[in-house]
Amino acid sequence: MILHIATFRWRDDVTEEDVAELTTLLRDMAAGIQELRSYECGESLRLRPGGADFGVAAIVDDEAGLSAYLDSEAHAAVYERLLGRMIAERAAAQLPVGPGAAL
Amino acid sequence: MILHIATFRWRDDVTEEDVAELTTLLRDMAAGIQELRSYECGESLRLRPGGADFGVAAIVDDEAGLSAYLDSEAHAAVYERLLGRMIAERAAAQLPVGPGAAL
């Protein structure tokens, strides 16, 4: 299985309402994408100094599953509606994880 | 439980040998930190364009567990020996995850 992780630092004009709406939109999106075995997103708990504002962690079976998620119309819709204009910086990586991985 | 995710983009002078050694050092470090319920690290699979070079995902019980990991002598030793000089950019976030979360 594959763990996809992404961190986001927001532009200065992003509001708490934007973040709350984005979190809801992403979770609703994830619920409709069957290739997503596990999915967590949300404002970072900010437990360490200098961290990002928001994080996403998604587990899929394979590269095809990752593409089905990230290239989906649902993901594009969230990006166009809100996420795209919020991003100042984004960083993402994918790691292999075990068959029992879950979030 | 808490999922800590971190992505790294390396400086231009970082070699494949550096990344291989770092991966071994981090995994050996993680094996000795009991607060780490799950830990994955490694070179990103780079399945998407423009991603980071390396990722870390760690699951701990709580904030105290996260501090025990990130403020440990073992973590500091890896940072001083190798990780510190490799980093061009680092981004990290923490997300709440379920009690059964595992990588």
N, CA and C atoms of all chains as a GROMACS GRO file, in nm:
protein
  618
    1MET      N    1   0.085  -0.119   0.000
    1MET     CA    2   0.000   0.000   0.000
    1MET      C    3   0.088   0.125   0.000
    2ILE      N    4   0.028   0.238  -0.030
    2ILE     CA    5   0.102   0.364  -0.042
    2ILE      C    6   0.038   0.467   0.051
    3LEU      N    7   0.129   0.533   0.127
    3LEU     CA    8   0.085   0.647   0.207
    3LEU      C    9   0.124   0.774   0.133
    4HIS      N   10   0.025   0.857   0.103
    4HIS     CA   11   0.050   0.988   0.043
    4HIS      C   12   0.036   1.092   0.153
    5ILE      N   13   0.139   1.172   0.174
    5ILE     CA   14   0.132   1.278   0.275
    5ILE      C   15   0.153   1.412   0.207
    6ALA      N   16   0.079   1.512   0.253
    6ALA     CA   17   0.094   1.646   0.195
    6ALA      C   18   0.077   1.749   0.306
    7THR      N   19   0.160   1.850   0.303
    7THR     CA   20   0.148   1.960   0.399
    7THR      C   21   0.125   2.088   0.320
    8PHE      N   22   0.054   2.181   0.385
    8PHE     CA   23   0.018   2.306   0.318
    8PHE      C   24   0.046   2.423   0.412
    9ARG      N   25   0.106   2.529   0.358
    9ARG     CA   26   0.113   2.656   0.430
    9ARG      C   27   0.023   2.753   0.353
   10TRP      N   28  -0.065   2.819   0.425
   10TRP     CA   29  -0.166   2.902   0.360
   10TRP      C   30  -0.116   3.044   0.331
   11ARG      N   31  -0.184   3.106   0.233
   11ARG     CA   32  -0.164   3.247   0.205
   11ARG      C   33  -0.218   3.327   0.324
   12ASP      N   34  -0.172   3.453   0.336
   12ASP     CA   35  -0.210   3.534   0.453
   12ASP      C   36  -0.360   3.565   0.456
   13ASP      N   37  -0.425   3.562   0.340
   13ASP     CA   38  -0.567   3.602   0.337
   13ASP      C   39  -0.662   3.486   0.366
   14VAL      N   40  -0.608   3.369   0.398
   14VAL     CA   41  -0.694   3.255   0.428
   14VAL      C   42  -0.753   3.270   0.568
   15THR      N   43  -0.885   3.243   0.578
   15THR     CA   44  -0.954   3.260   0.707
   15THR      C   45  -0.982   3.124   0.773
   16GLU      N   46  -1.019   3.128   0.902
   16GLU     CA   47  -1.055   3.004   0.972
   16GLU      C   48  -1.176   2.940   0.904
   17GLU      N   49  -1.266   3.024   0.853
   17GLU     CA   50  -1.384   2.971   0.785
   17GLU      C   51  -1.343   2.895   0.658
   18ASP      N   52  -1.244   2.950   0.586
   18ASP     CA   53  -1.195   2.880   0.467
   18ASP      C   54  -1.144   2.740   0.507
   19VAL      N   55  -1.067   2.734   0.615
   19VAL     CA   56  -1.006   2.608   0.655
   19VAL      C   57  -1.114   2.508   0.698
   20ALA      N   58  -1.214   2.560   0.770
   20ALA     CA   59  -1.323   2.471   0.814
   20ALA      C   60  -1.400   2.419   0.693
   21GLU      N   61  -1.429   2.506   0.598
   21GLU     CA   62  -1.502   2.463   0.478
   21GLU      C   63  -1.418   2.363   0.398
   22LEU      N   64  -1.289   2.392   0.385
   22LEU     CA   65  -1.201   2.302   0.310
   22LEU      C   66  -1.198   2.163   0.373
   23THR      N   67  -1.189   2.160   0.505
   23THR     CA   68  -1.183   2.032   0.576
   23THR      C   69  -1.309   1.950   0.547
   24THR      N   70  -1.424   2.016   0.552
   24THR     CA   71  -1.550   1.947   0.522
   24THR      C   72  -1.554   1.899   0.377
   25LEU      N   73  -1.515   1.986   0.286
   25LEU     CA   74  -1.516   1.949   0.144
   25LEU      C   75  -1.424   1.830   0.116
   26LEU      N   76  -1.304   1.831   0.176
   26LEU     CA   77  -1.209   1.722   0.152
   26LEU      C   78  -1.261   1.590   0.211
   27ARG      N   79  -1.320   1.598   0.330
   27ARG     CA   80  -1.370   1.474   0.391
   27ARG      C   81  -1.488   1.419   0.311
   28ASP      N   82  -1.576   1.507   0.265
   28ASP     CA   83  -1.688   1.462   0.181
   28ASP      C   84  -1.634   1.401   0.051
   29MET      N   85  -1.533   1.466  -0.005
   29MET     CA   86  -1.470   1.414  -0.128
   29MET      C   87  -1.415   1.275  -0.103
   30ALA      N   88  -1.341   1.262   0.006
   30ALA     CA   89  -1.273   1.133   0.036
   30ALA      C   90  -1.375   1.021   0.054
   31ALA      N   91  -1.488   1.054   0.115
   31ALA     CA   92  -1.590   0.952   0.141
   31ALA      C   93  -1.643   0.893   0.010
   32GLY      N   94  -1.632   0.969  -0.097
   32GLY     CA   95  -1.684   0.922  -0.226
   32GLY      C   96  -1.580   0.860  -0.316
   33ILE      N   97  -1.457   0.847  -0.270
   33ILE     CA   98  -1.351   0.790  -0.354
   33ILE      C   99  -1.312   0.654  -0.298
   34GLN      N  100  -1.359   0.551  -0.363
   34GLN     CA  101  -1.344   0.415  -0.309
   34GLN      C  102  -1.198   0.370  -0.303
   35GLU      N  103  -1.114   0.432  -0.386
   35GLU     CA  104  -0.973   0.389  -0.383
   35GLU      C  105  -0.901   0.433  -0.256
   36LEU      N  106  -0.962   0.524  -0.181
   36LEU     CA  107  -0.900   0.571  -0.057
   36LEU      C  108  -0.927   0.472   0.056
   37ARG      N  109  -0.826   0.398   0.098
   37ARG     CA  110  -0.844   0.301   0.209
   37ARG      C  111  -0.853   0.374   0.343
   38SER      N  112  -0.775   0.482   0.355
   38SER     CA  113  -0.779   0.564   0.477
   38SER      C  114  -0.753   0.708   0.434
   39TYR      N  115  -0.809   0.800   0.510
   39TYR     CA  116  -0.789   0.941   0.474
   39TYR      C  117  -0.805   1.026   0.599
   40GLU      N  118  -0.711   1.112   0.621
   40GLU     CA  119  -0.720   1.210   0.730
   40GLU      C  120  -0.675   1.344   0.674
   41CYS      N  121  -0.743   1.448   0.712
   41CYS     CA  122  -0.698   1.583   0.673
   41CYS      C  123  -0.743   1.679   0.783
   42GLY      N  124  -0.677   1.792   0.788
   42GLY     CA  125  -0.719   1.891   0.886
   42GLY      C  126  -0.610   1.990   0.920
   43GLU      N  127  -0.653   2.090   0.994
   43GLU     CA  128  -0.556   2.188   1.043
   43GLU      C  129  -0.454   2.116   1.130
   44SER      N  130  -0.327   2.149   1.112
   44SER     CA  131  -0.225   2.085   1.194
   44SER      C  132  -0.250   2.117   1.341
   45LEU      N  133  -0.219   2.022   1.427
   45LEU     CA  134  -0.230   2.043   1.572
   45LEU      C  135  -0.123   2.142   1.618
   46ARG      N  136  -0.028   2.170   1.531
   46ARG     CA  137   0.080   2.268   1.559
   46ARG      C  138   0.149   2.238   1.691
   47LEU      N  139   0.191   2.114   1.707
   47LEU     CA  140   0.257   2.072   1.831
   47LEU      C  141   0.406   2.101   1.830
   48ARG      N  142   0.454   2.143   1.713
   48ARG     CA  143   0.596   2.172   1.705
   48ARG      C  144   0.616   2.310   1.641
   49PRO      N  145   0.719   2.380   1.670
   49PRO     CA  146   0.739   2.513   1.612
   49PRO      C  147   0.765   2.508   1.461
   50GLY      N  148   0.718   2.611   1.395
   50GLY     CA  149   0.752   2.629   1.254
   50GLY      C  150   0.688   2.530   1.159
   51GLY      N  151   0.580   2.468   1.201
   51GLY     CA  152   0.518   2.367   1.115
   51GLY      C  153   0.428   2.427   1.009
   52ALA      N  154   0.371   2.340   0.928
   52ALA     CA  155   0.276   2.380   0.824
   52ALA      C  156   0.140   2.407   0.888
   53ASP      N  157   0.047   2.460   0.808
   53ASP     CA  158  -0.086   2.493   0.859
   53ASP      C  159  -0.184   2.376   0.854
   54PHE      N  160  -0.165   2.289   0.759
   54PHE     CA  161  -0.265   2.186   0.728
   54PHE      C  162  -0.195   2.063   0.677
   55GLY      N  163  -0.257   1.949   0.703
   55GLY     CA  164  -0.197   1.823   0.655
   55GLY      C  165  -0.300   1.730   0.597
   56VAL      N  166  -0.257   1.648   0.505
   56VAL     CA  167  -0.338   1.541   0.447
   56VAL      C  168  -0.258   1.413   0.450
   57ALA      N  169  -0.324   1.305   0.488
   57ALA     CA  170  -0.260   1.173   0.481
   57ALA      C  171  -0.363   1.078   0.418
   58ALA      N  172  -0.322   1.007   0.316
   58ALA     CA  173  -0.415   0.919   0.244
   58ALA      C  174  -0.345   0.787   0.215
   59ILE      N  175  -0.418   0.678   0.234
   59ILE     CA  176  -0.363   0.546   0.204
   59ILE      C  177  -0.442   0.484   0.090
   60VAL      N  178  -0.369   0.440  -0.010
   60VAL     CA  179  -0.428   0.373  -0.126
   60VAL      C  180  -0.354   0.242  -0.151
   61ASP      N  181  -0.414   0.160  -0.235
   61ASP     CA  182  -0.350   0.030  -0.262
   61ASP      C  183  -0.223   0.043  -0.344
   62ASP      N  184  -0.229   0.131  -0.443
   62ASP     CA  185  -0.121   0.136  -0.542
   62ASP      C  186  -0.123   0.269  -0.618
   63GLU      N  187  -0.034   0.283  -0.715
   63GLU     CA  188  -0.023   0.407  -0.790
   63GLU      C  189  -0.152   0.439  -0.865
   64ALA      N  190  -0.219   0.338  -0.913
   64ALA     CA  191  -0.346   0.360  -0.984
   64ALA      C  192  -0.449   0.419  -0.888
   65GLY      N  193  -0.448   0.370  -0.766
   65GLY     CA  194  -0.540   0.422  -0.664
   65GLY      C  195  -0.509   0.567  -0.632
   66LEU      N  196  -0.379   0.599  -0.626
   66LEU     CA  197  -0.340   0.737  -0.598
   66LEU      C  198  -0.385   0.830  -0.710
   67SER      N  199  -0.370   0.786  -0.834
   67SER     CA  200  -0.412   0.868  -0.948
   67SER      C  201  -0.564   0.885  -0.949
   68ALA      N  202  -0.634   0.775  -0.919
   68ALA     CA  203  -0.781   0.782  -0.917
   68ALA      C  204  -0.827   0.887  -0.816
   69TYR      N  205  -0.755   0.899  -0.705
   69TYR     CA  206  -0.786   0.998  -0.601
   69TYR      C  207  -0.747   1.139  -0.646
   70LEU      N  208  -0.620   1.157  -0.678
   70LEU     CA  209  -0.569   1.292  -0.702
   70LEU      C  210  -0.612   1.349  -0.838
   71ASP      N  211  -0.644   1.261  -0.932
   71ASP     CA  212  -0.690   1.308  -1.064
   71ASP      C  213  -0.841   1.303  -1.078
   72SER      N  214  -0.910   1.278  -0.968
   72SER     CA  215  -1.057   1.267  -0.974
   72SER      C  216  -1.122   1.404  -0.995
   73GLU      N  217  -1.244   1.400  -1.050
   73GLU     CA  218  -1.320   1.526  -1.068
   73GLU      C  219  -1.350   1.588  -0.932
   74ALA      N  220  -1.374   1.499  -0.834
   74ALA     CA  221  -1.407   1.550  -0.701
   74ALA      C  222  -1.290   1.628  -0.642
   75HIS      N  223  -1.169   1.578  -0.661
   75HIS     CA  224  -1.050   1.646  -0.607
   75HIS      C  225  -1.030   1.777  -0.684
   76ALA      N  226  -1.048   1.772  -0.816
   76ALA     CA  227  -1.033   1.893  -0.898
   76ALA      C  228  -1.136   1.998  -0.857
   77ALA      N  229  -1.255   1.954  -0.822
   77ALA     CA  230  -1.361   2.048  -0.784
   77ALA      C  231  -1.325   2.120  -0.654
   78VAL      N  232  -1.268   2.046  -0.557
   78VAL     CA  233  -1.230   2.109  -0.431
   78VAL      C  234  -1.116   2.208  -0.457
   79TYR      N  235  -1.022   2.166  -0.544
   79TYR     CA  236  -0.909   2.253  -0.575
   79TYR      C  237  -0.959   2.383  -0.638
   80GLU      N  238  -1.046   2.372  -0.737
   80GLU     CA  239  -1.094   2.491  -0.807
   80GLU      C  240  -1.180   2.579  -0.717
   81ARG      N  241  -1.265   2.515  -0.635
   81ARG     CA  242  -1.357   2.593  -0.551
   81ARG      C  243  -1.287   2.668  -0.439
   82LEU      N  244  -1.183   2.605  -0.381
   82LEU     CA  245  -1.126   2.665  -0.259
   82LEU      C  246  -0.976   2.642  -0.242
   83LEU      N  247  -0.934   2.518  -0.248
   83LEU     CA  248  -0.797   2.484  -0.210
   83LEU      C  249  -0.693   2.559  -0.294
   84GLY      N  250  -0.716   2.570  -0.421
   84GLY     CA  251  -0.618   2.632  -0.511
   84GLY      C  252  -0.578   2.772  -0.469
   85ARG      N  253  -0.676   2.852  -0.425
   85ARG     CA  254  -0.645   2.992  -0.391
   85ARG      C  255  -0.590   3.006  -0.249
   86MET      N  256  -0.589   2.895  -0.174
   86MET     CA  257  -0.542   2.906  -0.035
   86MET      C  258  -0.392   2.880  -0.022
   87ILE      N  259  -0.337   2.811  -0.119
   87ILE     CA  260  -0.202   2.756  -0.103
   87ILE      C  261  -0.091   2.860  -0.125
   88ALA      N  262  -0.007   2.873  -0.023
   88ALA     CA  263   0.118   2.948  -0.039
   88ALA      C  264   0.230   2.850  -0.071
   89GLU      N  265   0.232   2.737   0.006
   89GLU     CA  266   0.332   2.633  -0.018
   89GLU      C  267   0.269   2.496   0.005
   90ARG      N  268   0.308   2.402  -0.080
   90ARG     CA  269   0.260   2.264  -0.068
   90ARG      C  270   0.380   2.172  -0.082
   91ALA      N  271   0.384   2.068  -0.001
   91ALA     CA  272   0.490   1.968  -0.015
   91ALA      C  273   0.425   1.832   0.003
   92ALA      N  274   0.464   1.737  -0.082
   92ALA     CA  275   0.400   1.606  -0.074
   92ALA      C  276   0.503   1.497  -0.100
   93ALA      N  277   0.477   1.380  -0.043
   93ALA     CA  278   0.563   1.265  -0.067
   93ALA      C  279   0.477   1.140  -0.057
   94GLN      N  280   0.527   1.031  -0.115
   94GLN     CA  281   0.458   0.902  -0.106
   94GLN      C  282   0.555   0.799  -0.050
   95LEU      N  283   0.506   0.720   0.045
   95LEU     CA  284   0.588   0.616   0.108
   95LEU      C  285   0.517   0.482   0.099
   96PRO      N  286   0.591   0.375   0.080
   96PRO     CA  287   0.530   0.242   0.088
   96PRO      C  288   0.496   0.211   0.234
   97VAL      N  289   0.378   0.157   0.258
   97VAL     CA  290   0.341   0.115   0.394
   97VAL      C  291   0.286  -0.028   0.388
   98GLY      N  292   0.272  -0.087   0.503
   98GLY     CA  293   0.232  -0.227   0.511
   98GLY      C  294   0.087  -0.249   0.472
   99PRO      N  295   0.049  -0.378   0.447
   99PRO     CA  296  -0.087  -0.410   0.404
   99PRO      C  297  -0.194  -0.376   0.508
  100GLY      N  298  -0.152  -0.371   0.635
  100GLY     CA  299  -0.249  -0.341   0.741
  100GLY      C  300  -0.256  -0.195   0.778
  101ALA      N  301  -0.191  -0.110   0.700
  101ALA     CA  302  -0.184   0.032   0.735
  101ALA      C  303  -0.322   0.094   0.735
  102ALA      N  304  -0.346   0.177   0.835
  102ALA     CA  305  -0.475   0.247   0.844
  102ALA      C  306  -0.456   0.371   0.931
  103LEU      N  307  -0.538   0.469   0.905
  103LEU     CA  308  -0.530   0.593   0.984
  103LEU      C  309  -0.650   0.612   1.073
  104MET      N  310  -0.476   0.921   1.911
  104MET     CA  311  -0.336   0.911   1.866
  104MET      C  312  -0.305   1.025   1.771
  105ILE      N  313  -0.177   1.048   1.747
  105ILE     CA  314  -0.132   1.160   1.662
  105ILE      C  315  -0.044   1.106   1.550
  106LEU      N  316  -0.077   1.153   1.428
  106LEU     CA  317   0.009   1.126   1.314
  106LEU      C  318   0.095   1.249   1.288
  107HIS      N  319   0.226   1.232   1.293
  107HIS     CA  320   0.321   1.338   1.258
  107HIS      C  321   0.373   1.310   1.118
  108ILE      N  322   0.355   1.405   1.028
  108ILE     CA  323   0.407   1.387   0.893
  108ILE      C  324   0.510   1.496   0.863
  109ALA      N  325   0.613   1.460   0.790
  109ALA     CA  326   0.715   1.559   0.756
  109ALA      C  327   0.768   1.528   0.616
  110THR      N  328   0.788   1.631   0.537
  110THR     CA  329   0.846   1.615   0.404
  110THR      C  330   0.974   1.696   0.397
  111PHE      N  331   1.068   1.648   0.317
  111PHE     CA  332   1.197   1.714   0.308
  111PHE      C  333   1.235   1.730   0.161
  112ARG      N  334   1.287   1.846   0.126
  112ARG     CA  335   1.353   1.865  -0.002
  112ARG      C  336   1.500   1.885   0.028
  113TRP      N  337   1.584   1.809  -0.042
  113TRP     CA  338   1.727   1.809  -0.010
  113TRP      C  339   1.802   1.920  -0.081
  114ARG      N  340   1.917   1.955  -0.021
  114ARG     CA  341   2.012   2.044  -0.085
  114ARG      C  342   2.071   1.971  -0.208
  115ASP      N  343   2.127   2.051  -0.301
  115ASP     CA  344   2.177   1.993  -0.426
  115ASP      C  345   2.294   1.898  -0.405
  116ASP      N  346   2.367   1.916  -0.294
  116ASP     CA  347   2.488   1.834  -0.275
  116ASP      C  348   2.458   1.701  -0.204
  117VAL      N  349   2.332   1.671  -0.179
  117VAL     CA  350   2.297   1.545  -0.113
  117VAL      C  351   2.308   1.430  -0.213
  118THR      N  352   2.371   1.320  -0.169
  118THR     CA  353   2.391   1.205  -0.258
  118THR      C  354   2.294   1.092  -0.223
  119GLU      N  355   2.286   0.994  -0.315
  119GLU     CA  356   2.202   0.876  -0.288
  119GLU      C  357   2.253   0.801  -0.166
  120GLU      N  358   2.385   0.804  -0.149
  120GLU     CA  359   2.444   0.735  -0.033
  120GLU      C  360   2.398   0.804   0.097
  121ASP      N  361   2.394   0.938   0.093
  121ASP     CA  362   2.344   1.011   0.211
  121ASP      C  363   2.202   0.966   0.245
  122VAL      N  364   2.117   0.959   0.143
  122VAL     CA  365   1.976   0.925   0.165
  122VAL      C  366   1.964   0.781   0.218
  123ALA      N  367   2.043   0.692   0.163
  123ALA     CA  368   2.040   0.552   0.209
  123ALA      C  369   2.086   0.544   0.355
  124GLU      N  370   2.194   0.614   0.387
  124GLU     CA  371   2.244   0.612   0.524
  124GLU      C  372   2.143   0.674   0.620
  125LEU      N  373   2.083   0.787   0.577
  125LEU     CA  374   1.984   0.852   0.662
  125LEU      C  375   1.866   0.759   0.690
  126THR      N  376   1.820   0.691   0.587
  126THR     CA  377   1.706   0.600   0.604
  126THR      C  378   1.738   0.493   0.707
  127THR      N  379   1.858   0.438   0.699
  127THR     CA  380   1.899   0.336   0.797
  127THR      C  381   1.908   0.395   0.937
  128LEU      N  382   1.970   0.511   0.948
  128LEU     CA  383   1.985   0.576   1.079
  128LEU      C  384   1.848   0.606   1.142
  129LEU      N  385   1.756   0.657   1.060
  129LEU     CA  386   1.624   0.693   1.114
  129LEU      C  387   1.548   0.568   1.158
  130ARG      N  388   1.557   0.462   1.078
  130ARG     CA  389   1.484   0.339   1.114
  130ARG      C  390   1.543   0.277   1.240
  131ASP      N  391   1.676   0.277   1.252
  131ASP     CA  392   1.740   0.226   1.375
  131ASP      C  393   1.699   0.312   1.494
  132MET      N  394   1.695   0.445   1.472
  132MET     CA  395   1.653   0.536   1.579
  132MET      C  396   1.511   0.502   1.622
  133ALA      N  397   1.423   0.489   1.526
  133ALA     CA  398   1.281   0.465   1.556
  133ALA      C  399   1.261   0.334   1.633
  134ALA      N  400   1.340   0.235   1.600
  134ALA     CA  401   1.328   0.105   1.667
  134ALA      C  402   1.356   0.116   1.816
  135GLY      N  403   1.434   0.216   1.854
  135GLY     CA  404   1.470   0.231   1.994
  135GLY      C  405   1.385   0.331   2.071
  136ILE      N  406   1.284   0.387   2.005
  136ILE     CA  407   1.198   0.487   2.073
  136ILE      C  408   1.061   0.425   2.097
  137GLN      N  409   1.035   0.384   2.219
  137GLN     CA  410   0.914   0.307   2.249
  137GLN      C  411   0.786   0.388   2.230
  138GLU      N  412   0.799   0.523   2.234
  138GLU     CA  413   0.678   0.603   2.216
  138GLU      C  414   0.626   0.599   2.072
  139LEU      N  415   0.708   0.552   1.980
  139LEU     CA  416   0.667   0.546   1.840
  139LEU      C  417   0.583   0.421   1.816
  140ARG      N  418   0.453   0.437   1.795
  140ARG     CA  419   0.365   0.322   1.771
  140ARG      C  420   0.383   0.271   1.628
  141SER      N  421   0.406   0.363   1.535
  141SER     CA  422   0.433   0.328   1.396
  141SER      C  423   0.530   0.430   1.340
  142TYR      N  424   0.611   0.385   1.247
  142TYR     CA  425   0.708   0.479   1.189
  142TYR      C  426   0.743   0.432   1.048
  143GLU      N  427   0.734   0.524   0.953
  143GLU     CA  428   0.782   0.496   0.817
  143GLU      C  429   0.863   0.616   0.772
  144CYS      N  430   0.970   0.591   0.702
  144CYS     CA  431   1.048   0.700   0.645
  144CYS      C  432   1.113   0.648   0.518
  145GLY      N  433   1.148   0.738   0.431
  145GLY     CA  434   1.218   0.695   0.312
  145GLY      C  435   1.209   0.795   0.200
  146GLU      N  436   1.285   0.765   0.097
  146GLU     CA  437   1.280   0.847  -0.024
  146GLU      C  438   1.139   0.840  -0.081
  147SER      N  439   1.085   0.953  -0.120
  147SER     CA  440   0.951   0.953  -0.177
  147SER      C  441   0.948   0.866  -0.302
  148LEU      N  442   0.837   0.800  -0.322
  148LEU     CA  443   0.818   0.719  -0.443
  148LEU      C  444   0.805   0.811  -0.565
  149ARG      N  445   0.786   0.941  -0.539
  149ARG     CA  446   0.779   1.042  -0.646
  149ARG      C  447   0.676   1.003  -0.753
  150LEU      N  448   0.556   0.971  -0.706
  150LEU     CA  449   0.450   0.929  -0.798
  150LEU      C  450   0.375   1.047  -0.857
  151ARG      N  451   0.405   1.166  -0.802
  151ARG     CA  452   0.336   1.283  -0.854
  151ARG      C  453   0.440   1.390  -0.888
  152PRO      N  454   0.413   1.478  -0.979
  152PRO     CA  455   0.512   1.580  -1.016
  152PRO      C  456   0.536   1.681  -0.903
  153GLY      N  457   0.655   1.730  -0.897
  153GLY     CA  458   0.686   1.841  -0.807
  153GLY      C  459   0.685   1.807  -0.660
  154GLY      N  460   0.698   1.682  -0.626
  154GLY     CA  461   0.692   1.643  -0.486
  154GLY      C  462   0.823   1.664  -0.412
  155ALA      N  463   0.820   1.633  -0.283
  155ALA     CA  464   0.941   1.641  -0.200
  155ALA      C  465   1.029   1.520  -0.227
  156ASP      N  466   1.149   1.522  -0.167
  156ASP     CA  467   1.244   1.413  -0.188
  156ASP      C  468   1.224   1.297  -0.090
  157PHE      N  469   1.178   1.329   0.029
  157PHE     CA  470   1.180   1.231   0.138
  157PHE      C  471   1.061   1.257   0.228
  158GLY      N  472   1.012   1.151   0.291
  158GLY     CA  473   0.898   1.167   0.381
  158GLY      C  474   0.916   1.087   0.508
  159VAL      N  475   0.855   1.136   0.613
  159VAL     CA  476   0.850   1.066   0.742
  159VAL      C  477   0.706   1.067   0.789
  160ALA      N  478   0.661   0.955   0.840
  160ALA     CA  479   0.528   0.947   0.903
  160ALA      C  480   0.546   0.870   1.033
  161ALA      N  481   0.498   0.926   1.141
  161ALA     CA  482   0.516   0.864   1.273
  161ALA      C  483   0.385   0.875   1.350
  162ILE      N  484   0.349   0.767   1.417
  162ILE     CA  485   0.228   0.768   1.499
  162ILE      C  486   0.269   0.750   1.645
  163VAL      N  487   0.217   0.840   1.728
  163VAL     CA  488   0.242   0.836   1.872
  163VAL      C  489   0.108   0.846   1.945
  164ASP      N  490   0.111   0.818   2.075
  164ASP     CA  491  -0.014   0.824   2.151
  164ASP      C  492  -0.063   0.966   2.172
  165ASP      N  493   0.030   1.055   2.200
  165ASP     CA  494  -0.007   1.190   2.241
  165ASP      C  495   0.110   1.287   2.225
  166GLU      N  496   0.088   1.412   2.269
  166GLU     CA  497   0.191   1.514   2.252
  166GLU      C  498   0.319   1.476   2.327
  167ALA      N  499   0.302   1.416   2.444
  167ALA     CA  500   0.421   1.375   2.521
  167ALA      C  501   0.501   1.271   2.441
  168GLY      N  502   0.432   1.182   2.375
  168GLY     CA  503   0.500   1.082   2.292
  168GLY      C  504   0.573   1.146   2.176
  169LEU      N  505   0.511   1.249   2.117
  169LEU     CA  506   0.575   1.319   2.007
  169LEU      C  507   0.702   1.390   2.054
  170SER      N  508   0.695   1.453   2.169
  170SER     CA  509   0.813   1.522   2.223
  170SER      C  510   0.923   1.421   2.258
  171ALA      N  511   0.883   1.309   2.317
  171ALA     CA  512   0.982   1.206   2.354
  171ALA      C  513   1.058   1.161   2.229
  172TYR      N  514   0.989   1.153   2.117
  172TYR     CA  515   1.051   1.114   1.988
  172TYR      C  516   1.136   1.227   1.932
  173LEU      N  517   1.076   1.342   1.910
  173LEU     CA  518   1.146   1.449   1.838
  173LEU      C  519   1.252   1.519   1.924
  174ASP      N  520   1.238   1.512   2.056
  174ASP     CA  521   1.338   1.575   2.145
  174ASP      C  522   1.436   1.472   2.201
  175SER      N  523   1.432   1.354   2.149
  175SER     CA  524   1.521   1.248   2.202
  175SER      C  525   1.666   1.270   2.159
  176GLU      N  526   1.757   1.215   2.238
  176GLU     CA  527   1.900   1.223   2.202
  176GLU      C  528   1.926   1.150   2.070
  177ALA      N  529   1.851   1.041   2.053
  177ALA     CA  530   1.871   0.962   1.930
  177ALA      C  531   1.834   1.044   1.806
  178HIS      N  532   1.726   1.120   1.816
  178HIS     CA  533   1.684   1.203   1.702
  178HIS      C  534   1.784   1.315   1.680
  179ALA      N  535   1.828   1.377   1.791
  179ALA     CA  536   1.927   1.484   1.781
  179ALA      C  537   2.056   1.432   1.718
  180ALA      N  538   2.092   1.310   1.751
  180ALA     CA  539   2.216   1.253   1.698
  180ALA      C  540   2.209   1.235   1.546
  181VAL      N  541   2.092   1.189   1.498
  181VAL     CA  542   2.076   1.171   1.353
  181VAL      C  543   2.078   1.307   1.283
  182TYR      N  544   2.015   1.404   1.349
  182TYR     CA  545   2.012   1.540   1.292
  182TYR      C  546   2.152   1.596   1.280
  183GLU      N  547   2.228   1.583   1.388
  183GLU     CA  548   2.364   1.640   1.388
  183GLU      C  549   2.456   1.565   1.292
  184ARG      N  550   2.443   1.432   1.290
  184ARG     CA  551   2.535   1.352   1.207
  184ARG      C  552   2.509   1.370   1.058
  185LEU      N  553   2.382   1.384   1.020
  185LEU     CA  554   2.355   1.379   0.876
  185LEU      C  555   2.236   1.466   0.832
  186LEU      N  556   2.122   1.447   0.897
  186LEU     CA  557   1.998   1.510   0.848
  186LEU      C  558   2.010   1.662   0.840
  187GLY      N  559   2.068   1.723   0.939
  187GLY     CA  560   2.074   1.869   0.945
  187GLY      C  561   2.135   1.933   0.822
  188ARG      N  562   2.243   1.870   0.771
  188ARG     CA  563   2.313   1.932   0.656
  188ARG      C  564   2.246   1.899   0.523
  189MET      N  565   2.147   1.810   0.527
  189MET     CA  566   2.084   1.768   0.401
  189MET      C  567   1.965   1.856   0.362
  190ILE      N  568   1.909   1.923   0.461
  190ILE     CA  569   1.778   1.987   0.442
  190ILE      C  570   1.786   2.121   0.368
  191ALA      N  571   1.713   2.128   0.258
  191ALA     CA  572   1.689   2.257   0.192
  191ALA      C  573   1.556   2.313   0.241
  192GLU      N  574   1.451   2.225   0.244
  192GLU     CA  575   1.319   2.265   0.294
  192GLU      C  576   1.258   2.150   0.374
  193ARG      N  577   1.190   2.187   0.480
  193ARG     CA  578   1.120   2.087   0.562
  193ARG      C  579   0.981   2.141   0.592
  194ALA      N  580   0.882   2.055   0.587
  194ALA     CA  581   0.747   2.096   0.625
  194ALA      C  582   0.687   1.982   0.705
  195ALA      N  583   0.619   2.017   0.814
  195ALA     CA  584   0.565   1.913   0.901
  195ALA      C  585   0.428   1.955   0.954
  196ALA      N  586   0.347   1.855   0.984
  196ALA     CA  587   0.216   1.880   1.044
  196ALA      C  588   0.179   1.760   1.130
  197GLN      N  589   0.087   1.784   1.221
  197GLN     CA  590   0.038   1.676   1.307
  197GLN      C  591  -0.114   1.668   1.294
  198LEU      N  592  -0.165   1.548   1.280
  198LEU     CA  593  -0.309   1.528   1.266
  198LEU      C  594  -0.356   1.425   1.369
  199PRO      N  595  -0.474   1.442   1.424
  199PRO     CA  596  -0.530   1.339   1.510
  199PRO      C  597  -0.573   1.219   1.425
  200VAL      N  598  -0.542   1.099   1.469
  200VAL     CA  599  -0.586   0.978   1.400
  200VAL      C  600  -0.650   0.882   1.500
  201GLY      N  601  -0.714   0.783   1.448
  201GLY     CA  602  -0.790   0.691   1.531
  201GLY      C  603  -0.701   0.600   1.615
  202PRO      N  604  -0.761   0.534   1.719
  202PRO     CA  605  -0.682   0.448   1.809
  202PRO      C  606  -0.619   0.328   1.738
  203GLY      N  607  -0.678   0.288   1.626
  203GLY     CA  608  -0.624   0.172   1.555
  203GLY      C  609  -0.527   0.206   1.445
  204ALA      N  610  -0.488   0.331   1.438
  204ALA     CA  611  -0.402   0.377   1.328
  204ALA      C  612  -0.267   0.305   1.332
  205ALA      N  613  -0.222   0.267   1.215
  205ALA     CA  614  -0.092   0.200   1.205
  205ALA      C  615  -0.042   0.216   1.062
  206LEU      N  616   0.089   0.213   1.047
  206LEU     CA  617   0.149   0.227   0.914
  206LEU      C  618   0.214   0.097   0.868
   0.00000   0.00000   0.00000
